[in-house]
Amino acid sequence: MTFKSLFLLGAASALASCGQSSDSSNLTEAAANAAAQPKKKPAYCFFKDAETKEWAISRDKDGNVTVTGKVFRSDPRYKAVLQPPVTTGTSAEISPTITTNDTGYAAPENWWDVKTVIPNSAAIETVRVSCGSRTLADVKLPPKS
């Protein structure tokens, strides 16, 4: 073997061993990174307290949870909608937000009716409607019988 071949072989083996570590140290590092993640900040709330009302949370005959309410948006270029629900175990959280008004008309007196059904929610026992860090409604539901 020539010197050049030995040098290339040594360099290749050195590069191949870079970054390798035991599996347990990778798991420990991943766990430390997960623990070091900053706490999730609440989403921005576009609404004042007086701009949401009539929250109702119910369970239908199939066990799915329905959330309804009214949300005020003074600028008719935007409409109020509910974000997709976030479910964790037996609880769900949902929040109103705004999006571009694609309907071509404003809501009556700028109060938008919002409604969503949380799919596969027979196991949900608690539903929280939140806006930023504020709780607009917090309802305990009886389990599906």
Number of C-alpha atoms within 10 A of each C-alpha: 5 6 8 9 10 11 10 11 12 12 11 11 10 10 11 10 9 8 6 9 9 7 9 9 10 12 11 11 12 12 11 11 10 10 10 9 8 7 7 6 8 11 12 10 15 14 17 10 10 8 13 18 16 12 17 15 22 16 20 11 9 11 18 17 25 17 19 18 20 20 27 22 22 14 10 17 15 18 25 24 20 20 13 13 17 13 15 9 9 13 17 19 19 20 19 22 20 17 11 11 15 10 10 8 10 18 19 9 10 17 20 18 18 16 16 17 17 21 11 11 20 19 16 23 18 19 24 20 24 18 22 17 11 11 13 17 17 16 15 13 16 13 14 16 7
